[in-house]
Structure formats: C-alpha cells, structure tokens
Amino acid sequence: MADTQEVVAERADGSSWTMLVALVVPINIMMALDKNSFALAAPRIGHALGLNYVQISTVIASLAWSYAVMQLPSGWLVSRIGPHRALGFACLLWSLVTMAMPQASGFTSFLAFRIAMGAFQAPDWSASVSAVHDWFASTRRSRGNAVLLGCLYIGSASAGPITTQAVTVIGWRHTLVAFGAIGVGLSLLWLLFYRDGPHRGDQTSPPRATTPIFAALLRSPRFWASGAFYLCVLSVQSFYHVTLPHYLMSARHLSYASMGWIFAMPWLCLYVSVIGSGFASDLILRRTGSIFASRAVFGAVGAVLSALALEAATFCASTIAAVACLCMALAALGMCQVSIWSLAQGLTNRFVGIVVGWAGFWGNVAAGIVPIVTSWMLARGVGWSAALAVPCLLGVLGAVFCLVAGRRGPTLDADFF
C-alpha cells in the first residue's frame, strides 16, 4: 500500500511540474514581456509622438488602474469558472489589444489601449496562482509559486534586450504586433491543453462567494494585511516596471540600447531570488514547523532589505554601485513575493482566487499611483533620493503588514465548509 501511494505521489508530482512548465510558465513569460514592452519602447514612442515624461509615465502606469479595479471581479471569476477558461480568454484578449496598440496616435488613445490591456490581463495572476494551488500539494506549493514568480521575472528580464533591440531594428509598431501575435498563439495552446488539477476540489458544487463569506473575509485583520503588504511591495517594484528606463537614461546617462541590457539585470537577480526563496521558505518550514517564521518573518526581512537598498542606489556616485544596489533591492523583493502568495493561499481553502484578487487590487493601486507621483516630483525638480523615499518608506511599512498577515489562525472560510 505504501509503495502504491508513493507511485501515485510521484506521478502527481510529475504531472504538476509538466503542467506548470509547459503551459503556465510560457503564458506568464509572455504577459510580463507584454507588460514591460511599452515602458521600454516609451522613449522612442514619446519622441515620435511628442509626449512628455509625465504623460508617458501616466500611460505606462494606467495599465495598473484597470488591472486593480478588475482584480476582485477576476478573482471571483477564477474561483467560479476555474483558471482554464479565465486565463485562456484573458490572454487572447490582451494579446489582441497589444496588436492593436500601434494604431494609437497620441496620449488619449494610448491611455485607452493601456487601460483595456490592464483589464484583460487582470485574471492572469489569480488564475495562475489558482493553477499552482490546484496542481501542487501544500507542502510543495512554495516551490511551485517560486517557479511561477520566476517566469514572470524571466519575462521582465528578457523584455529589456529583446524590446530595445527589436524596436531599434523593426520599430516599435512592428514590435508590439509581433508580441501580440505570440500571445494569441499561447492562448490557443492553453485553451486546448490545460486541465484542472487534483486539488481543485469538488467541481460538481463550485464555491459560491456569498455575502456571509465576504463578511468573514472583511472582518479578518489577516485579509486586510495581505492587501496592505502587497500594496507596499508593488510600491517598490513599480519603480522597476515604470521608472527604471528613465532613471538609467537620465540619471545614469546610458544609451537606449545599453539601457535595455542593464534593465534586465535586476530582473535576473529577482528570478534567481524567487527560485531560491521558494526552496528556502519551504526548508525553514520543514526545520521549524512554523508558517509564521517561514512565510511572515521571511517576507518582512525581504521588505526592509529591498527598501533600504533601493534608497541607497540614489546616493551612489558610481553607476556600477548604483546598479548593484538596484539588483540587491529587487532580489530582496523576491522574498516578499514568495511569502505573499504562500500566505494568500493559506488564508482560505476554496476562495484562493478572491484572496489573490484582493491582494492584487491593493498592489496595483500602488503600481498605478506611486510611479506617477514619482514622475510628478521629478518634473518639479525634486531629486531622485527624495522622490524614491516614498516607495522606500512604504516598503519598510510592508514588513509590519507581512507579520500581521502571517499570524496563526484557522482558514477564513473554515466555518462554511
């Protein structure tokens, strides 16, 4: 009997990794590339269309507005219909918007396209985290989360050189069309081949997010802290998505082509960090048996280290030293990313999509506001150190929220199932 269970576990483990690597990973790499491509092409787009830095920053950040607003509806949708249909059709729609984006002719039309893109990308993360939940047992889930996060950062890292080189060779319009076409292909593969995992639960009676369940979630300090923690995390991380290209070209005087390669370096460090952090977090859990130490304390330490390293970068006279600090800051954020999604998955048994959507909403509120505040401060002559103090202070505050989110307690839907 023990041998039979071992064989079944090994097969389940192999299927889990196959589904993750073959389907979940490629579609998320492409999402990250699509999300960052506009920010990297922005210097050329702004020059061609006469957009100033505040306008460009607003367009880049506007994706997060609709992404944030759609997080809770998307979380509900994923919990209701599952990641198969939710992510497949979402990827198809955002890829079509990416292909249409070169038709924009100015600030308003670009803003509309980016807002539409954010709305259609909203189900991606809830669906992807739910797919990991459905395919991985709780004892292996941090490793699955780490690989999922890692593919996002591989996409962000590769976006730097790929986008800048493609824009240089074929222009920004053809580059966006090509990226969108690849996304359409991946969405069709997902719809054809993805299947629900063994931990999804009884699908003859899918979970219904009733008013009492929402009330129970909203009464929980852990639920609110998970959203606040991710707000603070993305306050720091949004610098890399939106502001880093401008920082490298204006403050560090890099060329457009070299900026693309330097842009990739912090994201590669984050990729290595999340992979290592996932295994390290699970190792701490096995050694201590403490969810609080392995998830909450682990993430809080990362939040503080990331904020301090980012602020330190602005005081470096040397570009090499500044880039090293930027790499350390984003690498430390990997500890936070692994922690937040492991904590979110542990808050509830049957409404993971809603909890992920809640955290995603607050995180993207920050991602849609903080970079614009930063660009506004810079446009009025404030230095980089003062402008980046805002996300850095929020990063330190995030450590407190992480500790609250990780407190011991029953799952928030325990009284309903």
C-alpha positions in Angstrom: 0.0 0.0 0.0 2.8 2.4 0.9 4.5 1.6 -2.4 1.3 2.3 -4.4 0.8 5.7 -2.6 4.4 6.6 -3.4 4.0 5.8 -7.1 0.8 7.9 -7.2 2.5 10.8 -5.4 5.4 10.6 -7.9 3.1 10.6 -10.9 1.1 13.6 -9.4 4.4 15.4 -8.8 5.5 14.9 -12.4 2.1 16.0 -13.8 2.2 19.1 -11.7 5.6 20.2 -13.0 4.7 19.3 -16.6 1.5 21.5 -16.4 3.4 24.3 -14.8 6.4 24.4 -17.0 4.7 23.6 -20.3 1.6 25.9 -20.0 1.6 28.2 -17.0 5.2 29.4 -17.4 5.1 30.4 -21.1 1.9 32.3 -20.9 3.2 34.3 -17.9 6.6 35.0 -19.5 4.6 36.5 -22.4 2.4 38.5 -20.1 5.5 40.0 -18.4 7.1 40.8 -21.8 3.9 42.5 -23.0 3.5 44.5 -19.8 7.1 45.8 -19.9 7.4 46.3 -23.7 5.6 49.7 -23.7 7.8 51.1 -20.9 10.9 50.0 -22.8 9.7 51.4 -26.1 8.4 54.6 -24.4 11.5 56.7 -25.1 11.0 56.1 -28.8 7.2 56.4 -28.7 7.4 59.6 -26.7 9.9 61.1 -29.2 7.8 60.1 -32.2 4.5 61.4 -30.8 5.7 64.4 -28.8 4.7 63.0 -25.3 6.4 64.4 -22.3 7.8 62.3 -19.4 4.7 62.7 -17.1 2.4 61.8 -20.0 4.5 58.7 -20.8 4.6 57.7 -17.1 0.8 58.1 -16.8 0.2 55.9 -19.9 2.6 53.2 -18.5 1.1 53.2 -15.1 -2.5 53.4 -16.3 -2.5 49.6 -17.0 -2.4 49.2 -13.2 -5.6 51.2 -12.8 -7.9 48.9 -14.7 -5.8 45.9 -13.5 -6.5 46.9 -9.9 -10.2 47.6 -10.4 -10.7 44.2 -12.1 -8.8 42.2 -9.5 -11.8 41.3 -7.3 -14.1 40.5 -10.2 -11.4 38.5 -11.8 -10.7 36.6 -8.5 -14.4 35.8 -8.3 -14.4 34.7 -12.0 -11.4 32.4 -11.5 -13.0 30.9 -8.3 -16.2 30.3 -10.3 -15.1 29.0 -13.7 -11.5 27.9 -13.0 -8.2 29.0 -14.5 -8.7 27.1 -17.8 -11.3 29.4 -19.3 -10.4 32.5 -17.3 -6.8 32.7 -18.3 -7.2 31.3 -21.9 -9.7 34.0 -22.9 -7.9 36.7 -20.9 -4.6 36.1 -22.7 -6.4 36.1 -26.1 -8.0 39.5 -25.4 -4.9 41.2 -24.0 -2.8 39.9 -26.9 -5.3 41.3 -29.5 -5.1 44.7 -27.7 -1.3 44.6 -27.9 -1.5 44.0 -31.6 -3.9 47.0 -32.0 -1.9 49.4 -29.9 0.3 50.7 -32.8 -2.9 52.3 -34.2 -2.9 54.8 -31.3 -1.8 58.3 -32.4 -1.5 60.2 -29.1 -1.8 60.4 -25.4 -5.6 59.7 -25.1 -5.7 56.8 -27.5 -2.6 55.2 -25.9 -4.2 55.7 -22.5 -7.3 53.9 -23.7 -5.4 50.9 -25.1 -3.3 50.5 -21.9 -6.4 50.6 -19.7 -8.0 47.9 -21.9 -4.9 45.8 -21.7 -4.9 46.1 -17.9 -8.5 45.0 -17.7 -7.9 41.9 -19.8 -4.7 41.0 -18.0 -6.4 41.1 -14.6 -7.4 37.4 -14.4 -3.9 36.2 -15.2 -2.4 36.2 -11.8 -5.4 34.9 -9.9 -5.7 32.1 -12.5 -2.0 31.3 -12.4 -1.8 31.2 -8.6 -5.0 29.1 -8.5 -3.5 26.7 -11.1 -0.5 26.2 -8.7 -2.9 25.7 -5.8 -4.8 23.1 -7.9 -1.8 21.2 -9.1 0.5 21.3 -6.0 0.0 19.9 -2.5 0.6 22.5 0.3 4.0 21.0 1.2 5.3 21.7 -2.3 3.4 24.9 -3.1 6.2 27.4 -2.3 8.3 25.8 -4.9 5.5 26.0 -7.5 5.0 29.6 -6.5 8.7 30.3 -6.9 8.8 28.9 -10.4 5.6 30.8 -11.3 7.1 34.1 -10.0 10.4 33.3 -11.6 8.9 33.0 -15.1 7.4 36.5 -14.6 10.8 37.9 -13.9 12.4 36.0 -16.8 9.8 37.7 -19.0 10.7 41.1 -17.5 14.4 40.5 -17.8 14.2 39.3 -21.4 11.9 42.2 -22.2 14.9 44.6 -21.8 17.2 43.4 -24.6 14.5 41.9 -26.7 12.3 45.0 -26.8 15.1 47.6 -27.3 16.8 45.5 -30.0 13.5 44.8 -31.8 12.5 48.5 -31.6 15.9 49.5 -33.0 15.6 47.0 -35.9 12.0 46.9 -36.9 10.4 49.9 -35.0 8.1 50.0 -32.0 4.9 49.4 -34.0 6.0 46.1 -35.6 7.5 45.0 -32.2 4.1 45.3 -30.4 2.3 43.5 -33.2 4.8 40.6 -33.0 4.5 40.3 -29.3 0.7 40.3 -29.5 0.7 37.6 -32.2 2.8 35.3 -30.0 0.3 35.8 -27.1 -2.6 34.8 -29.4 -0.8 31.5 -30.2 -0.1 30.8 -26.5 -3.7 31.5 -25.5 -4.9 28.9 -28.0 -2.5 26.3 -26.7 -3.7 26.9 -23.2 -7.4 26.5 -24.1 -6.6 23.3 -26.0 -4.3 21.5 -23.4 -4.7 22.8 -19.9 -6.7 20.6 -17.4 -7.8 21.3 -13.9 -5.5 19.9 -11.1 -6.3 17.3 -8.5 -6.5 19.8 -5.6 -9.2 22.0 -7.2 -12.0 20.4 -5.1 -15.5 19.2 -5.9 -16.4 20.9 -9.2 -19.9 19.5 -9.1 -20.5 22.1 -6.5 -18.3 25.1 -7.3 -17.7 27.5 -4.4 -20.1 30.5 -4.2 -18.8 33.7 -2.6 -21.9 34.6 -0.6 -22.4 37.7 1.5 -21.5 35.9 4.8 -18.3 34.7 3.3 -17.3 38.2 2.1 -18.2 39.5 5.5 -16.0 36.9 7.2 -13.1 37.9 4.9 -13.6 41.6 5.5 -13.6 41.1 9.3 -10.2 39.4 9.3 -7.1 41.6 10.0 -5.1 39.0 8.1 -7.1 39.5 5.0 -6.6 43.3 5.2 -2.9 42.9 6.0 -2.3 40.7 3.0 -3.7 43.5 0.7 -1.7 46.2 2.6 1.5 44.1 2.4 1.2 43.7 -1.4 0.4 47.4 -1.8 3.8 48.2 -0.1 5.6 45.5 -2.2 4.4 46.9 -5.5 5.1 50.5 -4.4 8.8 49.4 -4.6 8.5 47.1 -7.6 6.6 49.6 -9.7 9.8 51.6 -9.9 11.4 48.9 -12.0 8.3 48.5 -14.2 7.8 52.2 -15.0 10.6 54.4 -13.9 13.8 52.4 -14.3 14.3 53.1 -18.0 14.1 56.8 -17.4 16.4 56.6 -14.4 19.0 54.7 -16.3 19.0 57.1 -19.3 18.6 60.5 -17.4 20.3 59.9 -14.1 23.0 57.4 -15.3 23.3 58.7 -18.9 23.0 55.3 -20.6 22.2 54.9 -24.3 18.9 53.4 -25.3 20.5 50.1 -26.5 22.6 49.7 -23.3 19.7 50.6 -21.1 17.8 47.5 -22.3 20.6 45.2 -21.1 21.1 47.0 -17.7 17.3 47.0 -17.3 17.4 43.2 -17.4 20.0 42.7 -14.6 17.7 43.4 -11.6 15.0 41.2 -13.0 17.5 38.3 -13.5 18.5 38.8 -9.8 14.9 38.7 -8.9 14.4 35.5 -10.9 17.3 33.8 -9.0 16.0 35.2 -5.7 12.4 33.9 -6.0 13.6 30.4 -7.0 16.0 30.3 -4.1 13.4 31.9 -1.7 10.8 29.3 -2.5 13.1 26.5 -1.6 14.5 28.4 1.4 11.0 29.2 2.7 9.9 25.5 2.4 13.2 24.5 4.1 12.6 26.8 7.1 9.0 25.4 7.3 10.4 21.8 7.4 13.0 22.7 10.0 10.9 24.8 12.3 7.3 23.7 11.5 6.4 27.4 11.7 4.3 29.1 9.0 5.0 32.4 10.7 8.8 32.1 10.6 8.9 30.6 7.1 6.4 32.9 5.4 5.8 36.1 7.5 9.2 36.8 9.1 10.9 35.7 5.8 8.8 38.2 3.8 9.2 41.0 6.4 13.0 40.8 6.2 12.9 41.0 2.4 10.7 44.1 2.5 13.1 46.0 4.8 16.2 45.0 2.8 14.6 45.9 -0.5 13.6 49.4 0.6 17.0 50.2 2.1 18.9 49.0 -1.0 16.7 51.0 -3.4 17.2 54.2 -1.5 21.0 53.5 -1.2 21.2 53.4 -5.1 20.3 57.0 -5.3 23.3 58.0 -3.2 25.8 56.1 -5.3 28.2 58.2 -7.4 29.2 55.2 -9.4 26.8 53.7 -12.0 28.2 50.2 -11.2 27.5 50.6 -7.5 24.0 52.0 -8.2 23.1 49.1 -10.5 24.4 46.7 -7.8 22.1 48.3 -5.2 19.2 48.1 -7.7 19.9 44.4 -8.2 20.0 43.8 -4.4 16.8 45.7 -3.8 14.8 43.7 -6.4 16.4 40.4 -5.3 15.3 41.1 -1.7 11.8 41.7 -3.0 11.8 38.1 -4.2 11.4 37.0 -0.5 8.3 39.2 -0.3 6.8 37.8 -3.5 7.2 34.2 -2.4 5.8 35.0 1.0 2.7 36.9 0.0 1.3 34.3 -2.3 2.1 31.4 0.1 0.3 33.4 2.8 -2.6 34.2 0.5 -3.0 30.5 -0.4 -3.1 29.6 3.2 -5.9 32.1 4.2 -8.7 30.1 2.6 -9.4 26.7 1.2 -11.9 27.4 -1.6 -11.6 31.1 -2.4 -7.9 31.4 -3.3 -8.8 33.5 -6.4 -10.7 36.0 -4.3 -7.8 36.4 -1.8 -5.3 36.8 -4.6 -7.5 39.3 -6.3 -7.8 41.3 -3.1 -4.1 41.5 -2.7 -3.6 42.2 -6.4 -6.1 45.1 -6.2 -4.3 46.9 -3.5 -0.9 46.2 -5.0 -1.9 47.6 -8.4 -3.5 50.6 -6.7 0.1 51.4 -5.6 1.5 50.5 -9.0 -0.9 52.9 -10.7 -0.2 55.8 -8.4 3.3 55.7 -7.0 5.2 56.0 -10.3 3.0 59.0 -11.3 3.8 60.7 -8.0 7.5 60.0 -8.6 7.4 61.4 -12.1 5.5 64.5 -10.9 8.1 65.1 -8.2 10.9 64.7 -10.6 9.2 67.1 -13.1 9.2 69.7 -10.4 12.9 69.5 -9.7 12.9 67.1 -6.7 15.9 64.9 -6.6 15.9 61.1 -7.1 16.7 60.4 -3.4 13.6 62.4 -2.2 11.4 61.0 -5.0 12.2 57.4 -4.2 11.8 57.9 -0.4 8.0 57.5 -0.9 8.1 53.9 -2.2 11.0 53.0 0.2 9.1 54.1 3.3 6.1 52.1 2.1 8.4 49.1 1.7 9.5 49.3 5.3 5.9 49.6 6.4 5.2 46.5 4.4 7.2 44.4 6.8 4.7 45.2 9.6 1.7 44.2 7.4 3.5 40.9 6.4 3.9 40.0 10.1 0.2 40.6 10.7 -0.9 38.6 7.6 1.2 35.7 8.8 -0.4 35.3 12.2 -1.6 31.9 13.1 -5.3 31.2 12.8 -7.9 29.0 11.0 -8.7 29.4 7.3 -11.1 32.3 6.8 -13.7 30.0 5.2 -13.4 27.2 7.8 -16.8 27.9 9.3 -18.6 27.5 5.9 -17.2 24.1 4.7 
